[in-house]
């Protein structure tokens, strides 16, 4: 469900930290900080809305945990690691991706108010798409634009509801256009391999996406 919804023209240049946020962004930020949610719910600020959503179904949790275990094995001994349930913050916006990859010590990338991590330090975000129109639009379109605006270099969607299942790998963000220049779509049953960056070579295959 959506707790608050407003239209807003977002700040798209993530490099200009000195540019003031809008009054609406500040209002949403202060409202978000004061919220007390029932157990099993989370709130995010996405394109001018505070959105409250429940935790995922069993299949959602199965996919996330398979991904996390595989990422931990792939990244073992390196400088980055996967995390769940961490606030990613960028200019009074906040998102809680299903998984993110960031430095081993998250204290290296704090946000201004110590409520999460700065999006500028996040190497990868992953969303496992939930069923339902609102959920699919949020992950496929609205969060895609937000992550691109923040300059997050790699966004991966694991989408049971796209055809027979599709892994989408998005790279080369353009913050000004809120787009990813490169999109690689791989159907379930074929390995989707991360092409570069700290997670280079990680494959999302049938061991993860199987029913």
Secondary structure as UniProt FT lines:
FT   STRAND          2..5
FT   TURN            14..15
FT   TURN            17..18
FT   HELIX           23..34
FT   TURN            39..40
FT   STRAND          41..46
FT   TURN            47..48
FT   STRAND          49..54
FT   HELIX           58..75
FT   TURN            76..77
FT   STRAND          80..83
FT   STRAND          88..90
FT   TURN            91..92
FT   STRAND          93..95
FT   STRAND          99..103
FT   HELIX           106..109
FT   TURN            112..113
FT   STRAND          117..118
FT   HELIX           119..121
FT   STRAND          124..128
FT   HELIX           133..137
FT   HELIX           138..142
FT   HELIX           143..149
FT   TURN            150..151
FT   STRAND          154..159
FT   TURN            160..161
FT   TURN            163..164
FT   STRAND          166..174
FT   TURN            175..178
FT   STRAND          179..187
FT   TURN            188..189
FT   STRAND          192..193
FT   TURN            198..201
FT   STRAND          203..204
FT   HELIX           206..209
//
